Amino acid sequence: MFSLLNRFPWRGYGLVEAILASFMLLTAVIMSVSIFDSSLQAEASNEKRIMAALVAESALAEIRDAANNNLTSTAGAYDGRTWTDPDYPGFQIECTIQEAELAVPCTVLETQYDRAAAFPQPTGRYLTSSCLKADLKVSWADGRNQSITITEYITSFAPADDFALSLILPGGSPATAATLVTLAKDEIQEFSVIARSGGQEVGDIQFSWYVQTLTGFGSIHAVSRDGKLCQYQNAYRNFDNKTKYSPGLCFLVVTAKYQGREAVAQVKISNEP
């Protein structure tokens, strides 16, 4: 029996081994708790971010609705505004709105024109009045200040049932059915046009001008690249490039399309001999 015990000696853990094992076990427990706590904190933080995104989407829906009612006044109503959604009192909303310049079909083509040139010199065409850039920051306190920022381009999608054009006379007043503009021989007059829909001006659309003859006619002398400005002359050139005249009445007509609807405005012109 003694020989067997000597051949297979058995002994218990010493004090050092026990302390070391307890320390390793305690370390594993602490690490597990720390990882679990970090996971809970990350889950809570992600939940706050999801809620903040919902708050931002709700605020953007409010801004879109305002833009549909009146795009031009939306910037003044929301730019620099700070508010809180009653359903989410722990989240603060800050909004910054700026005019947005959209790309044109060929930006390289536009760069060859001087942007500061005055009509009738051709100028670069840039889409600057049909869209707003909204930067929405939603912040909350969660041990430290945290926030998310969402950027969206806002425009108006209101129906264009009342889309209409106003042809503006040289003096600045709109032409009516009774308006008659009299031009002397070779005289040039400048006209412009304003498009409106939903009670507000519509920008970034293309206008087209032409002359509709009655008993006489003149010609389109110059048109801005977006068609908003037009110069009419009591004269025209024939195929031999010679100046000719056709005294009498005619209409100067401008047309435009917006959201699938076409509008027309005109003014009657008397071409004097």
Secondary structure as UniProt FT lines:
FT   HELIX           2..7
FT   HELIX           15..69
FT   HELIX           71..78
FT   TURN            79..80
FT   STRAND          82..84
FT   TURN            86..87
FT   TURN            89..90
FT   STRAND          92..99
FT   TURN            105..106
FT   HELIX           107..110
FT   TURN            111..112
FT   TURN            115..116
FT   TURN            119..120
FT   STRAND          132..141
FT   STRAND          145..154
FT   TURN            161..162
FT   STRAND          164..168
FT   TURN            170..171
FT   TURN            177..178
FT   STRAND          180..183
FT   TURN            185..186
FT   STRAND          188..197
FT   TURN            198..199
FT   STRAND          200..201
FT   STRAND          207..213
FT   STRAND          219..223
FT   TURN            225..226
FT   STRAND          229..233
FT   STRAND          236..237
FT   TURN            239..240
FT   STRAND          243..244
FT   STRAND          248..258
FT   TURN            259..260
FT   STRAND          261..271
//
